Amino acid sequence: MKRYAIARSAMSGRQVLIAQAGLVSGLLLALLVKELPGMVREVRIYRMTGGLRAHRRYP
């Protein structure tokens, strides 16, 4: 009975986790950059309408 050496995978578990974290952070950064103009617009509208102080003026 011959024993064969188990082939090692090309990447370790830690390397896979680091690659996944890099991929997820890159996707989040791309989403933030894509949505940033809309968020800035919403903040400007919020500030023009009075923010938290405008309870009675705007329902």
Backbone as a ProteinNet text record, in pm:
[ID]
protein_1_A
[PRIMARY]
MKRYAIARSAMSGRQVLIAQAGLVSGLLLALLVKELPGMVREVRIYRMTGGLRAHRRYP
[TERTIARY]
83.9	0	89	75	157.6	80.3	150.5	90.9	137.9	42.2	74.8	74.1	162	167.5	42.2	-18	-136.9	-93.3	-156.4	-121.7	-166	-74.2	-105.6	-179.4	-274.7	-345.4	-253.1	-285.8	-200	-208.1	-321.7	-338.7	-378.8	-326.8	-366.5	-498.5	-557	-683.1	-670	-557.3	-536.1	-528.3	-462.5	-452.8	-589.4	-672.7	-807.1	-888.3	-879.1	-952.2	-905.5	-776.1	-723	-771.7	-774.3	-822.8	-971.3	-1049.7	-1192.2	-1214.6	-1138.2	-1150.9	-1114.4	-1012	-974.3	-1081.6	-1142.3	-1248.5	-1370.9	-1411.1	-1527.9	-1502.5	-1384.4	-1355.1	-1347.7	-1297.2	-1295.3	-1435.8	-1523.7	-1662.5	-1732.8	-1708.9	-1769.4	-1718.5	-1590.8	-1534	-1592.9	-1608.7	-1668.1	-1812.8	-1886.8	-2025.3	-2031.8	-1941.7	-1938.6	-1908.1	-1811.5	-1775.2	-1891.3	-1961.8	-2074.9	-2191.2	-2215.9	-2330.9	-2301.5	-2177.2	-2139.9	-2212.3	-2226.1	-2298.7	-2444.1	-2509.7	-2647.3	-2656.8	-2560.7	-2561.4	-2538	-2446	-2419.3	-2544.2	-2613.6	-2736.9	-2841.7	-2858	-2956.2	-2922.8	-2794.9	-2754.1	-2782.6	-2758.4	-2786.9	-2936	-3019.7	-3164.7	-3208	-3153.3	-3186	-3150.2	-3033.3	-2991.1	-3074.8	-3116.6	-3198.8	-3337	-3388.9	-3523.3	-3521.6	-3408.9	-3402.6	-3350.6	-3328.5	-3272.8	-3366.3	-3312.4	-3391.6	-3483.7	-3457.2	-3536.6	-3668.2	-3691.1	-3806	-3921.1	-3951	-4055.9	-4193.2	-4228.3	-4363	-4377.8	-4269.1	-4278	-4297.2	-4229.5	-4233.7	-4276.4	-4386.6	-4433.3	-4344.3
-117.1	0	124.2	205.9	326.5	445.4	532.1	655.9	769.7	843.3	957.3	1083.9	1173.9	1302.7	1382.1	1439.9	1521.6	1651.7	1684.7	1807.3	1927.1	2018.8	2139.8	2236.5	2306.8	2405.8	2524	2597.1	2708	2824.7	2838.3	2949	2893.9	2955.6	2915.5	2983.1	2940.3	2998.9	3146.8	3184.2	3325.9	3410.5	3360	3433.6	3448.1	3344.7	3351.9	3458	3462.1	3562.5	3703.8	3722	3853.5	3894.6	3799.8	3830.2	3866	3792.8	3823.8	3959.7	3991.4	4121.2	4233.5	4213.3	4313.4	4332.1	4222.2	4230.1	4302.1	4268.4	4331.6	4480.3	4514.3	4655.8	4734.2	4673.4	4739.7	4764.6	4665.8	4683.5	4792.1	4794.7	4898.9	5037.1	5046.6	5174.8	5220.6	5128	5163.7	5209.1	5141.7	5180.9	5318.7	5344.9	5475.9	5586.4	5564.4	5664.9	5687.8	5580.5	5593.1	5667.4	5646	5704.5	5838.1	5880.6	6003	6127.7	6150.3	6270.4	6273.5	6158.9	6152	6180.8	6128.9	6154.8	6302.3	6364.5	6507.6	6588.3	6550.5	6618.6	6606.1	6486.7	6465.8	6547.8	6557.9	6636.8	6784.8	6832.2	6973.2	7002.4	6912.7	6931.9	6930.5	6839	6828.5	6957.4	7012.7	7136	7255.5	7258.2	7369.4	7368	7251.2	7242.8	7264	7285.3	7318.4	7207.6	7090	6982	6937.1	6914.1	6864.9	6971.1	7097.1	7205.7	7229.4	7167	7199.5	7100	7063.7	6965.1	7011.1	7135.4	7183	7229.1	7274.6	7329.6	7221.6	7108.3	7003.5	6872.9	6815.5	6690	6572.5
0	0	0	-100.5	-109.7	-55.3	13	62.3	-26.1	-74.6	-158.9	-75.2	-109.3	-38.9	-74.3	26.6	4.1	-61.2	-170.1	-240.9	-157.9	-135.5	-59.2	-150.4	-92.2	-173.1	-200.2	-304.1	-345	-247.1	-177	-84	52.1	156	290.5	326.9	436.6	481.4	511.5	570.3	602.9	476	373.6	248.1	181.9	191.9	135.3	209.1	341.7	419	385.9	370.2	335.1	196.2	101.8	-32.4	-29.3	49.8	60.3	124.1	227.8	293	195.8	117.1	16.9	-88	-131.3	-231.4	-176.6	-55	5.8	30.3	80.4	105.2	-26	-131	-260.8	-314.8	-297.1	-341	-260.5	-129.1	-45.1	-82.8	-111.6	-152.5	-285.9	-379.6	-508.7	-490.6	-403.3	-377.6	-312.8	-218.8	-153.9	-254.1	-340.4	-440.8	-536.6	-572.6	-665.5	-601.5	-472.9	-405.3	-337.9	-334.3	-263.4	-314.8	-445.4	-489.3	-441.1	-440.9	-392.4	-243.8	-166.3	-21.8	7.1	-66.9	-48.2	-81.8	-188.7	-227.4	-117	-61.9	45	169.5	203.4	320.4	296	173.7	142.8	153.1	102.2	110.8	257.3	334.6	476.8	550.6	518.3	584.6	540.1	413	364	427.3	459	517.1	667.7	728.2	868.9	958.4	906.6	986.7	1097.6	1215	1327.2	1385.9	1357.8	1416.1	1342.9	1229	1144.9	1165	1286.8	1311.9	1266.2	1290	1258.6	1115.1	1054.2	918.8	812.3	828.8	727.9	793.7	748.2	809	778
[MASK]
+++++++++++++++++++++++++++++++++++++++++++++++++++++++++++

